[in-house]
Amino acid sequence: MGQQLPQEGRLAMKVRSSIRSLARQPGAQVIRRGTKVLVINKDNPRSKARQG
């Protein structure tokens, strides 16, 4: 369905399209905390998002 981004390699979880642009930014990490999928960015702490 195009949910995974094989060119990145580190993004293996299903990420909604509204969050995907933040997940592609340099320094972004997609993590799962419980049932929530979060995008955090160590380089730019202002860009973060939550799914679920």
N, C-alpha and C positions, 0 to 999 in steps of 0.2 A: 504494500500500500504506500510505499515511500515514507514510512514513519522513521525508519532507521537511516542514518547517514553513514554509509560505508567509507566515504572519503575521509571522515574525521577519525574513525577508529575508536574513539573513546565514548561515543554516544550510542549506547546499545539499547536504551529504554525507549518506550514509545513516548514521543514528545509531541504535544499539540502544535499546530502550525503557528499559532500566535506566540508561542514561546521559542520556536525553533530559531528565529533570527537572533535572539539573545544567546541561545546555546552555541551559535556559530562564532560568536565574538572571541577574540583572543583572550585566553585566561579563564574562559568559562568552564564550569564543571556542572554536570548533571548528576544529582544525587537523589537518593530516595530516603526519606525519613518517615518511617511508618507507611502510611498510605499515600503520602504526598510526594510528588516529584518536584524538586526544587532546582533552579538554575542559580548558581552563585558565581560570582566573578571576583577573583582575588586581585586582578589588575585594576578593575573599575568597580568598587564596592557598591556604587549606586545602581548598577544594572543587575537586578535580581528578579526572579519571577517564581510563581508557585502554580502548580497544576494539581487540581484535586482537593 
